[in-house]
Amino acid sequence: MDRVRVGLPVSGMRALPFVVALLWVLCGHLSSCSGDDKKKYVANVDPEVTPTMTTTDVSTLISDSGIVRYRVQAPVWYVYDEAKEPKWTFPQSLHLESFDDMFNKDATIDCDSATYLTNVQIWRLDGNVRVVNMAGERFLTEQLFWDQRKQSVYSDSFIQIIRADRIMEGYGFVSNESMTDFAVRNVSAILPVEMMNGEAKQPASAAPADSTTASASVREPSAAAPDSTLSTVRRPKRLRPQPKQLQ
């Protein structure tokens, strides 16, 4: 059987070492350049301050176990997935709505800025924090924490709670997620609503006006509990002058 030899022409064989050497130089140059670029890129990126995702004009629903639990609206949303403690930040205000199992809104939250620690599932709300529960009661403070795992809300800051019949002020606060069962650790005042609204009259169904400067813990009663469980000081009733009898 005849053998078939396949090869390069003699001129091509002579030029081969030069071509190989040229390719070696080019590959070395490219690899060194790409390596320099990579080192420079890695050195200039800090995952603690550089977000992995930036979203503007956010309006989204967040689900938990297949059930929609929250609606989030914010001008800017930063995600830091590569940080040592992964987090979301909302530096330019946040509006959040919480829903129950039937998709009924049970709480609304507004604040100047917010941070969500994704691993531990804790929200930190800062600056002009305003919470409204399903009963229309308002909670005003400068900082509030929300632990989703423990389903609790708490704060060590000054807080003001505005109800239909009274205003409660104090330091230190703990509540359930829906803000319906809450307690103020150190109460500084319990005042009638008319003191905030000026000449506004108290609703007919409201309890008598209360005032105190106590420092004990006060728990707001549930819907079924009477208001008398609050530690308050009753104001004396004003006696109306009796009309003079005609002679």
C-alpha positions as CSV (number, residue, x, y, z in Angstrom):
1,M,0.0,0.0,0.0
2,D,1.3,3.4,-0.9
3,R,1.7,5.8,1.9
4,V,0.3,9.3,1.5
5,R,2.4,12.0,3.2
6,V,0.7,15.3,4.1
7,G,2.9,18.2,5.1
8,L,3.8,21.8,4.6
9,P,5.9,23.0,1.7
10,V,9.6,23.5,2.5
11,S,9.2,27.3,2.5
12,G,6.3,27.0,5.0
13,M,8.4,24.7,7.3
14,R,11.2,27.3,7.3
15,A,8.8,30.1,8.4
16,L,7.1,28.0,11.1
17,P,9.5,28.8,13.9
18,F,9.1,32.6,13.2
19,V,5.3,32.3,13.3
20,V,5.3,30.3,16.5
21,A,7.6,32.8,18.2
22,L,5.3,35.7,17.0
23,L,2.2,34.0,18.4
24,W,4.0,33.4,21.7
25,V,4.9,37.0,22.1
26,L,1.4,38.1,21.2
27,C,-0.3,35.7,23.6
28,G,2.1,36.7,26.4
29,H,1.3,40.4,25.7
30,L,-2.5,39.8,25.7
31,S,-2.5,37.6,28.8
32,S,-0.4,40.2,30.7
33,C,-2.7,43.0,29.7
34,S,-5.8,41.0,30.6
35,G,-4.2,40.1,33.9
36,D,-3.5,43.7,34.7
37,D,-7.0,44.7,33.9
38,K,-8.4,42.0,36.1
39,K,-6.2,43.0,39.0
40,K,-7.1,46.6,38.6
41,Y,-10.8,45.8,38.5
42,V,-10.8,43.6,41.6
43,A,-8.8,46.2,43.5
44,N,-11.2,49.0,42.8
45,V,-14.5,47.2,43.7
46,D,-15.6,47.1,47.3
47,P,-18.7,44.9,47.8
48,E,-19.4,46.7,51.0
49,V,-20.1,50.0,49.3
50,T,-20.7,49.0,45.7
51,P,-24.2,47.5,45.0
52,T,-24.6,44.5,42.8
53,M,-27.9,45.8,41.6
54,T,-29.5,49.3,41.5
55,T,-33.2,49.8,40.7
56,T,-35.0,53.2,40.5
57,D,-38.8,53.9,40.7
58,V,-39.4,50.7,42.6
59,S,-43.0,49.3,42.9
60,T,-43.0,45.6,43.6
61,L,-44.8,42.9,45.6
62,I,-42.9,40.5,47.8
63,S,-44.1,37.0,48.5
64,D,-43.4,34.7,51.4
65,S,-44.1,30.9,51.0
66,G,-46.1,31.7,47.9
67,I,-48.3,34.3,49.6
68,V,-48.0,38.0,48.8
69,R,-47.1,39.7,52.0
70,Y,-45.7,43.2,51.2
71,R,-45.8,46.0,48.6
72,V,-42.6,48.0,48.4
73,Q,-42.4,51.5,46.8
74,A,-39.2,53.5,46.7
75,P,-37.3,56.0,44.5
76,V,-34.0,53.9,44.7
77,W,-33.3,50.4,45.8
78,Y,-29.7,49.1,46.3
79,V,-28.9,45.4,46.7
80,Y,-25.6,44.4,48.3
81,D,-25.5,40.6,47.8
82,E,-21.7,40.3,47.9
83,A,-21.3,42.2,51.2
84,K,-20.2,40.3,54.4
85,E,-23.7,41.0,55.7
86,P,-26.0,41.0,52.6
87,K,-28.5,43.8,52.6
88,W,-31.0,46.0,50.7
89,T,-30.9,49.8,51.2
90,F,-33.5,52.4,50.4
91,P,-31.7,55.7,51.0
92,Q,-34.4,58.0,49.5
93,S,-37.5,57.1,51.5
94,L,-39.6,53.9,51.6
95,H,-43.4,53.1,51.5
96,L,-44.3,49.6,52.6
97,E,-47.6,47.9,52.9
98,S,-48.2,44.7,54.8
99,F,-50.9,42.2,54.0
100,D,-52.5,39.3,55.9
101,D,-53.3,35.8,54.4
102,M,-56.4,37.2,52.6
103,F,-54.4,40.1,51.0
104,N,-56.0,42.6,53.3
105,K,-53.8,45.5,54.2
106,D,-53.0,45.4,58.0
107,A,-50.3,48.0,58.3
108,T,-48.7,50.9,56.3
109,I,-45.1,52.1,56.9
110,D,-43.4,55.3,55.7
111,C,-39.9,56.5,56.5
112,D,-37.0,58.6,55.2
113,S,-34.6,55.6,54.7
114,A,-34.5,51.9,55.4
115,T,-32.1,48.9,55.5
116,Y,-33.1,45.3,55.2
117,L,-30.6,42.6,56.4
118,T,-31.5,39.6,54.2
119,N,-29.8,36.9,56.2
120,V,-31.5,37.7,59.5
121,Q,-34.6,39.2,58.0
122,I,-34.6,42.4,60.0
123,W,-35.7,45.8,58.8
124,R,-34.3,49.1,60.2
125,L,-36.4,52.1,59.5
126,D,-34.9,55.6,60.1
127,G,-36.1,59.2,60.0
128,N,-39.8,60.3,60.4
129,V,-41.0,56.7,60.7
130,R,-44.8,56.6,60.4
131,V,-46.8,53.4,60.9
132,V,-50.6,53.1,60.6
133,N,-52.4,49.9,61.6
134,M,-55.7,48.6,60.4
135,A,-57.6,50.5,63.2
136,G,-56.2,53.8,62.0
137,E,-53.9,54.3,65.0
138,R,-50.6,56.1,64.2
139,F,-47.2,55.4,65.5
140,L,-44.5,58.2,65.1
141,T,-40.8,57.7,65.9
142,E,-37.3,58.3,64.5
143,Q,-36.2,54.7,64.4
144,L,-38.0,51.3,64.4
145,F,-36.8,47.7,64.0
146,W,-38.9,45.0,62.5
147,D,-37.9,41.3,63.0
148,Q,-39.7,39.2,60.5
149,R,-38.6,35.9,61.9
150,K,-39.9,36.7,65.4
151,Q,-42.8,38.7,63.9
152,S,-42.1,41.6,66.3
153,V,-41.6,45.4,66.0
154,Y,-39.5,47.3,68.6
155,S,-37.7,50.5,69.2
156,D,-35.7,52.2,72.0
157,S,-36.4,55.7,70.6
158,F,-39.1,58.2,71.7
159,I,-42.4,57.2,70.3
160,Q,-45.8,58.9,70.0
161,I,-49.0,56.9,69.5
162,I,-52.1,58.7,68.4
163,R,-55.4,56.9,69.0
164,A,-59.0,58.1,68.5
165,D,-59.3,59.1,72.2
166,R,-55.8,59.7,73.5
167,I,-52.1,60.4,72.7
168,M,-49.5,58.2,74.4
169,E,-45.8,59.2,74.5
170,G,-42.8,57.4,75.9
171,Y,-39.5,55.7,75.3
172,G,-39.1,52.0,74.3
173,F,-41.7,50.2,72.4
174,V,-42.5,46.5,71.4
175,S,-45.4,45.2,69.3
176,N,-46.6,42.4,67.1
177,E,-46.3,42.8,63.3
178,S,-49.8,44.2,62.8
179,M,-49.3,46.8,65.5
180,T,-52.4,45.8,67.3
181,D,-50.9,44.4,70.6
182,F,-48.2,46.8,71.8
183,A,-46.6,48.2,74.9
184,V,-44.6,51.3,75.8
185,R,-41.8,50.6,78.3
186,N,-41.3,54.1,79.8
187,V,-44.4,56.2,79.5
188,S,-43.9,60.0,79.7
189,A,-47.5,61.2,79.0
190,I,-51.0,60.1,78.2
191,L,-52.9,63.1,76.9
192,P,-56.4,63.7,75.4
193,V,-56.5,64.2,71.7
194,E,-58.0,67.7,72.1
195,M,-54.6,68.9,73.3
196,M,-53.2,68.2,69.9
197,N,-56.2,69.3,67.9
198,G,-56.8,72.5,69.7
199,E,-60.6,73.1,69.9
200,A,-61.4,69.7,68.4
201,K,-64.0,67.9,70.5
202,Q,-63.5,64.4,71.8
203,P,-65.6,61.7,70.1
204,A,-68.7,60.7,72.1
205,S,-67.5,57.1,72.3
206,A,-64.1,58.1,73.6
207,A,-63.0,57.5,77.2
208,P,-62.6,60.4,79.7
209,A,-59.5,62.5,79.2
210,D,-56.4,61.2,81.0
211,S,-53.0,62.7,81.9
212,T,-50.0,61.2,83.6
213,T,-46.2,61.5,83.9
214,A,-45.5,57.9,84.9
215,S,-42.4,56.0,84.1
216,A,-43.8,52.5,84.2
217,S,-44.6,50.2,81.3
218,V,-48.0,50.5,79.8
219,R,-49.6,48.0,77.5
220,E,-52.4,48.9,75.2
221,P,-55.4,46.7,75.7
222,S,-56.7,44.5,73.0
223,A,-60.1,45.1,71.4
224,A,-61.8,42.9,74.0
225,A,-60.1,44.4,77.1
226,P,-61.5,47.5,78.9
227,D,-59.6,50.8,78.9
228,S,-59.4,50.7,82.7
229,T,-56.3,48.5,82.5
230,L,-54.2,51.6,81.7
231,S,-52.4,53.2,84.6
232,T,-53.8,56.7,84.4
233,V,-54.8,59.5,86.7
234,R,-58.4,60.7,86.3
235,R,-59.0,64.4,86.1
236,P,-61.8,65.7,88.3
237,K,-65.0,66.6,86.6
238,R,-65.9,70.3,86.2
239,L,-69.1,71.2,88.0
240,R,-71.5,73.4,86.0
241,P,-72.8,76.5,87.8
242,Q,-76.4,76.0,88.8
243,P,-78.8,78.7,87.6
244,K,-80.1,81.1,90.2
245,Q,-83.8,80.6,91.2
246,L,-86.1,83.5,90.6
247,Q,-87.6,85.2,93.7
